[in-house]
């Protein structure tokens, strides 16, 4: 009974804490307890050729005021999602941005940041095209050789990368292909999001510093410390 009540309180919290306008808010792992399933076909072939991809793994250091956080980024399981993140880190995009949303009550949930607006509505605008760069929802199911794109996994199918404590994943609106630059770190096991949001890495060390993050705290710097050569940019 206690666990059931605690879960209900957590889901209520997720609904109440949305701080942005519907349609633009990226507070989704948060703002939505379930995701919208897209009926669009798996069309990654042409669309994804113009996006950065991580072919292998990389290690990223987030420098916080509390101490360094080391992230292991998995391009083998999520090449586009990981490539997008590593590319933005390489550009210095995250330097000085804040964690605009941190949910710890009634239970630890997520620390979300990477929004240039600091409001939950911002995106990355590509300087070459002057357009927002969106990436497709990308989830590799257990037993599959390639990720599923642009739709959540069906009930009963499990992703290879799960929402364990320390998971790093992309925030998005209810539209599956709306992720851009905002990411979140799971502060606890939040497996009810498995198969709905794109996990692309995990905290390797420094989780004790992640636990201290408060809303408004800055990412002092983010840099790729290993595996930069695995980032492949579109021609």
C-alpha positions as CSV (number, residue, x, y, z in Angstrom):
1,X,0.0,0.0,0.0
2,X,2.8,2.4,0.9
3,X,4.6,1.8,-2.4
4,X,1.4,2.3,-4.4
5,X,0.7,5.6,-2.6
6,X,4.2,6.8,-3.1
7,X,4.0,6.0,-6.9
8,X,0.7,7.9,-7.1
9,X,2.2,10.9,-5.4
10,X,5.2,10.8,-7.7
11,X,3.0,10.7,-10.8
12,X,0.9,13.6,-9.4
13,X,4.1,15.6,-8.9
14,X,5.1,14.9,-12.5
15,X,1.9,16.5,-13.8
16,X,2.0,19.5,-11.4
17,X,5.6,20.6,-12.0
18,X,5.4,21.4,-15.7
19,X,6.5,25.0,-15.9
20,X,6.3,25.7,-19.6
21,X,3.7,26.2,-22.3
22,X,2.3,23.0,-23.8
23,X,3.7,22.2,-27.2
24,X,7.1,23.9,-26.5
25,X,8.0,22.5,-23.1
26,X,10.7,19.9,-23.0
27,X,9.7,18.9,-19.4
28,X,8.3,15.7,-20.7
29,X,10.0,12.8,-18.8
30,X,8.7,14.9,-16.2
31,X,5.6,16.5,-17.5
32,X,4.1,13.4,-19.0
33,X,3.8,10.1,-17.3
34,X,3.1,8.4,-20.6
35,X,4.4,9.2,-24.1
36,X,2.5,9.7,-27.3
37,X,3.0,6.8,-29.8
38,X,3.7,7.9,-33.3
39,X,2.0,6.2,-36.2
40,X,4.7,7.4,-38.6
41,X,6.9,4.7,-40.2
42,X,10.5,4.1,-39.3
43,X,12.1,6.7,-41.8
44,X,15.6,7.1,-40.4
45,X,17.4,6.3,-43.7
46,X,17.4,9.7,-45.3
47,X,16.5,12.0,-42.4
48,X,19.3,10.9,-40.2
49,X,22.1,11.3,-42.7
50,X,22.3,15.0,-41.9
51,X,22.8,14.5,-38.1
52,X,26.0,13.9,-36.1
53,X,26.5,10.3,-35.1
54,X,28.7,8.7,-32.4
55,X,30.2,5.5,-33.8
56,X,31.4,4.0,-30.6
57,X,31.6,5.5,-27.1
58,X,32.8,8.8,-25.6
59,X,33.4,10.2,-22.2
60,X,32.2,13.6,-21.2
61,X,33.1,15.6,-18.1
62,X,30.5,18.0,-16.7
63,X,32.1,20.5,-14.3
64,X,29.7,21.5,-11.5
65,X,30.4,23.8,-8.6
66,X,30.1,20.6,-6.4
67,X,32.7,18.7,-8.4
68,X,33.2,16.9,-11.7
69,X,30.6,14.4,-13.1
70,X,31.9,11.9,-15.7
71,X,29.4,10.6,-18.2
72,X,29.9,7.5,-20.4
73,X,28.1,8.1,-23.7
74,X,26.9,5.1,-25.7
75,X,26.9,5.6,-29.4
76,X,26.7,1.9,-30.0
77,X,23.1,1.8,-28.7
78,X,22.0,5.3,-29.5
79,X,24.3,6.7,-32.3
80,X,22.2,9.8,-33.2
81,X,21.2,10.8,-29.7
82,X,24.7,10.3,-28.4
83,X,26.2,12.1,-31.5
84,X,24.0,15.1,-31.0
85,X,25.0,15.4,-27.4
86,X,28.7,15.0,-28.0
87,X,28.6,17.4,-30.9
88,X,26.9,20.1,-28.7
89,X,29.5,19.4,-25.9
90,X,32.3,19.8,-28.5
91,X,30.8,23.1,-29.6
92,X,30.8,24.4,-26.0
93,X,27.0,24.7,-26.2
94,X,26.4,23.6,-22.6
95,X,29.0,25.8,-20.9
96,X,27.2,28.2,-18.5
97,X,23.7,26.8,-19.0
98,X,21.6,25.9,-16.0
99,X,19.7,23.0,-14.6
100,X,16.3,24.7,-14.9
101,X,14.3,21.8,-13.4
102,X,15.2,19.6,-10.5
103,X,12.6,17.2,-9.0
104,X,13.4,15.6,-5.7
105,X,10.0,15.5,-3.9
106,X,8.1,13.4,-3.1
107,X,10.8,11.1,-4.4
108,X,14.1,11.8,-6.3
109,X,13.3,12.0,-10.0
110,X,15.4,14.1,-12.5
111,X,17.8,17.0,-12.8
112,X,17.1,18.5,-16.2
113,X,19.3,21.1,-18.0
114,X,20.8,22.2,-21.3
115,X,18.2,24.8,-22.3
116,X,19.7,28.0,-23.7
117,X,16.6,29.8,-22.6
118,X,16.6,28.4,-19.1
119,X,12.9,27.9,-19.2
120,X,12.3,24.4,-20.6
121,X,11.3,25.8,-24.0
122,X,14.7,26.3,-25.6
123,X,16.3,24.4,-28.5
124,X,19.7,24.3,-30.3
125,X,19.7,26.5,-33.4
126,X,22.2,25.3,-36.0
127,X,24.4,28.2,-37.1
128,X,24.8,26.8,-40.6
129,X,21.0,26.5,-41.3
130,X,19.7,29.0,-38.8
131,X,17.1,26.4,-37.9
132,X,16.4,24.3,-34.8
133,X,18.1,20.9,-34.9
134,X,15.7,18.2,-33.8
135,X,16.7,14.6,-33.5
136,X,14.4,11.6,-33.8
137,X,13.4,9.4,-30.8
138,X,15.9,6.6,-30.9
139,X,15.6,3.5,-28.7
140,X,17.4,0.2,-29.2
141,X,15.2,-2.7,-27.9
142,X,16.7,-5.7,-26.3
143,X,17.6,-8.3,-28.9
144,X,17.4,-5.9,-31.9
145,X,20.4,-5.0,-34.0
146,X,19.2,-1.5,-34.9
147,X,17.3,1.2,-32.9
148,X,13.7,1.9,-33.4
149,X,13.1,5.5,-34.5
150,X,10.3,8.0,-34.1
151,X,8.1,5.9,-31.9
152,X,8.1,4.5,-28.4
153,X,8.5,0.8,-27.8
154,X,5.3,-1.3,-27.5
155,X,4.3,-2.6,-24.1
156,X,6.4,-5.6,-23.0
157,X,9.4,-4.7,-25.2
158,X,12.3,-3.5,-23.1
159,X,15.1,-1.1,-24.2
160,X,18.8,-2.0,-23.9
161,X,19.5,1.3,-22.1
162,X,17.2,1.6,-19.1
163,X,16.3,4.5,-16.8
164,X,18.4,3.3,-13.9
165,X,19.8,5.8,-11.4
166,X,22.4,7.9,-13.2
167,X,20.9,7.4,-16.7
168,X,21.3,10.3,-19.0
169,X,18.5,10.9,-21.5
170,X,16.9,13.4,-23.8
171,X,13.9,15.5,-22.8
172,X,11.2,16.2,-25.4
173,X,7.6,17.3,-25.8
174,X,4.9,14.7,-26.5
175,X,6.0,14.7,-30.1
176,X,8.5,11.8,-30.4
177,X,11.0,13.7,-32.7
178,X,11.1,17.0,-30.7
179,X,14.3,16.5,-28.7
180,X,17.0,19.0,-29.4
181,X,19.5,19.9,-26.6
182,X,17.8,19.4,-23.3
183,X,18.8,16.4,-21.3
184,X,18.1,15.0,-17.9
185,X,19.9,12.7,-15.4
186,X,17.8,10.2,-13.4
187,X,18.2,10.7,-9.7
188,X,16.7,7.3,-9.0
189,X,15.5,4.2,-10.9
190,X,12.6,5.5,-12.9
191,X,11.9,2.5,-15.1
192,X,8.3,3.5,-15.9
193,X,10.0,5.8,-18.5
194,X,11.8,2.9,-20.2
195,X,11.0,2.6,-23.9
196,X,9.5,6.1,-24.0
197,X,12.5,8.4,-23.8
198,X,16.0,8.0,-25.3
199,X,18.7,7.1,-22.8
200,X,22.1,7.5,-24.3
201,X,24.5,7.2,-21.4
202,X,25.2,6.9,-17.7
203,X,27.0,8.7,-14.9
204,X,30.2,6.9,-14.4
205,X,31.4,8.9,-11.4
206,X,30.3,12.0,-9.5
207,X,26.7,10.9,-8.8
208,X,27.2,12.3,-5.3
209,X,27.6,15.7,-7.0
210,X,24.5,15.2,-9.2
211,X,22.5,14.5,-6.1
212,X,23.4,18.0,-4.8
213,X,22.1,19.8,-7.9
214,X,19.5,22.5,-7.2
215,X,17.4,24.4,-9.7
216,X,19.4,27.2,-11.2
217,X,22.8,25.6,-10.7
218,X,25.1,26.0,-13.7
219,X,27.1,23.7,-15.8
220,X,30.4,25.4,-15.5
221,X,31.8,23.5,-18.4
222,X,31.3,20.4,-20.5
223,X,34.0,18.7,-22.5
224,X,34.7,15.5,-24.3
225,X,37.7,13.9,-22.5
226,X,37.8,10.6,-24.5
227,X,36.3,9.3,-27.7
228,X,36.0,12.6,-29.6
229,X,37.4,10.8,-32.7
230,X,34.2,8.6,-32.7
231,X,32.0,11.6,-33.5
232,X,31.1,11.6,-37.2
233,X,29.7,14.8,-38.6
234,X,27.5,15.0,-41.7
235,X,29.3,16.0,-44.9
